[in-house]
Amino acid sequence: STQLDLIESTDVSVEVVEQIVKKHCERKWAHDVALLAIGVTEGRTSVSELHEMYEKHASLVDSVEDDYPFSRKTFAELFASTDREGGLQWRLPWLNKTIGGLHKGDFGVVFARTNSGKSTFIASELSFMLAQLEKPAILIFNEEAGDRMHMRVIQAHFGVEYEKLKANQLYAEEKFTRETKGLFRFYDRPMLHKREIEDICKRYDPGLIVIDNIDKIHGFKADREDLKLGQIYTWGRELAKQHSPVIAVCQAGATAENKKWLQHTDIKDAHTSKSSETDFIIGIGKTFDVGMEEIRYLRLVKNKFKAGEHRLECRILPNVARYEEL
C-alpha cells in the first residue's frame, strides 16, 4: 500500500508505473513460491501445490519480451503510412497541398495572438475531419468558455449561424450525432494533468487528438520553464506516436501583435524544444488595418513534409466558425 501511494504521488509516465507494479508483483510471486517451497521441505505442503502456484503466476515472468521491437513493416505498409495523399484531410485545400493528410505519429502546433482566430481555426478544421473518422476525435480544452468552444465545433460542422442552430436545435443535434457517428468527445477541465489525458487516450483509442492549450498541461517538473516546455512537447510527440495525430494550440508572444506573417520567434516562450518535436507549426497572423478585420495570414513556420515558403491569405468567418481561402 505504501509503495502504491508513493507511485500515485510521483510524476512518472504510465509505462514506468506499469514496470514498477509488474516488478512488485514478480517479487511478491517469488516470495510466495519461496515460502511454499520451504513448506515442501518441512513436509507441510505437497510438491503438487508448489507446481500449481508456479503455473498460476509464471505468466508474470514469461510475459517479458525476449526480443527488441524492430520494425517488420513491408514496403507496402511503409508507403501507406508515409503517403501524404491519404490520412485525415483538411478543410483548407492549401493545407492538403502543403502538409498533406494527417496520420498517426503526426504532431503539429497552431499559434496566434489572443482573439486572432485560433479557436475558430481549430473548430473549422476539426469539424471537417470528424466525418472522416472511424475512431473518436477528442478535443481537450483547458481555456475559458468551454461551452462556447464546443458550440463553435458544431457551428463549423454545419456552417450556419448561431441563431439558425438555436431555432433547429433538436434536428441539428440528431443530424450532428448521425453525421459524426457520435465520435466527437469534448473534455473541458481548467487544471488538466497529463495523466488524465493519457488515461482518456488509453480508454477511448482516438483517431485524432486536439489540445487547447498544450502549454497549460500540468504534471511536468523542471528547474527552468524552457525545460518544462521541452518535456510537454516531447510528451505531445509520444501521444501522437502511441495513439493518433495530435494538433496542439499555444499562444504567440507580444512580437506577433499587428503582424501578418508570423515567425518561430513569435511563439510565446519560443525555445528550440518547442519546435524540435513538431512536424508542422502554423502561425496565424492578423493586422489592425481598416477593412482587413476578417483577413488572416497563415504561414507554415515549420513543415517537415514539404520544403519551401508556404503562406496563405484567407478569410475568417466567425459567425459560422470557419476559415475559407480567398
Secondary structure, 3 states (H helix, E strand, C coil): CHHHHHHHHCCCCHHHHHHHHHHHHHHHHHHHHHHHHHHHHCCCCCHHHHHHHHHHHCHHHHCCCCCCCCCCCCHHHHHHHHCCCCCECCCCHHHHHHCCCECCCCEEEEEECCCCCHHHHHHHHHHHHHCCCCCCEEEEECCCCHHHHHHHHHHHHHCCCHHHHHHCHHHHHHHHHHHCCCCEEEEECCCCEHHHHHHHHHHHCCCEEEEECHHHCECCCCCCHHHHHHHHHHHHHHHHHHCCCEEEEEEECHHHCCECCCCHHHECCCCHHHHHCCCEEEEEEECCCCCCCCEEEEEEEEECCCCCCCEEEEEEECCCCEEEEC
